[in-house]
Amino acid sequence: MLRLLVADGNERAGRARHVRLCGKTSAETYAGVLRALAPDAACDLLAPADADAALPPGLAAYDGLVFTGSTLRVAEGGPAVIRQVELMRAALAQGVPVFGSCWGVQVAATLAGGEARENPRGPEYGFARNLAPSAAGREHPLLAGRPPAYDAPAIHSDAVVVPPPGSTVLAGNGRLDVQAIALDYEGGTFWGTQYHPELDLDEVAAMLRLSAREIVGAGFCADDAVVEAHARALRDLHDDPAGHADLAWRFGLGPEVLETVRRRREIGNFLDALVRPVRAQRR
């Protein structure tokens, strides 16, 4: 049985907002995805942003650690950020493989000497388009099975703008150079994506509602009503993809997003190509 720890990047208020919109926390979403991909996995959830959250005393007993997204900003610092950087440091120092999407990538890059802040090329809301593996990414197991160009769910304004020394950038697009990355730090290995392979389309819709003010402010939608219509259409596509070829066409979405296994590919690759082999070595 795999023992996995899922660290929710949000503070208590952020988790509450997420539950109101999605019916569950980001960590609960990830735990469901992990169990679907690895039926032998047992997942424990942790909220390291909280002041009363303590690092698990037996961190090394976990086979993998996963960081969710977050509404926090690494560049702003503060105790809620520092606690998560220290969790990342402790896991890697103890040889626990770590995966992160969005926030997780920013935490790992900051720990290892990179820089995460507002992306000067602008945010991505909804989907990261035309992602392309780098030369290294085409050979890296994190992106195994991805085509030469693909889309993925994405919700972010901050990103890794300076990758850490010694890291390997695995994918990018016209909006951001660091869309996927691998790095080794203090004996441990981190793989991650700035995009969100864990999100189904209904949760993308919820994230758009959560980010409505920012989306309107960025000029992507005229007002909240347009954001809501966009989110409602994505929810309809999630509920009945076969019956909404029109919506798939309107959003320009293909099988890399619409098919669950393809959308979650990086998480499955992390489990199969990193977590299980490292577990075998450590045991």
Protein Blocks (a to p, Z undefined) as FASTA:
>chain_A
ZZdddddfbdfklmmmmmmmnopafklmmmmmmmmmmmmbccddddfkbmklccdfklml
pgbdcddddfbdfklgpjklmmmmmmmmmmmmnopacddehjlmmmmmmmnopacdddfk
bpaehiaehiacdfklmmpmklgoiafbdcdddddfbdcfbdcehiacfbdcfkbmblbc
cddeehiacdddfbdfkbcfklmmmmmmmmmmmmmmnopafblmlmmmmmmmmmmmmmmm
mlmmmlmmmnopafklmpmklmmmmmmmmmmmmmmmmmmmmZZ
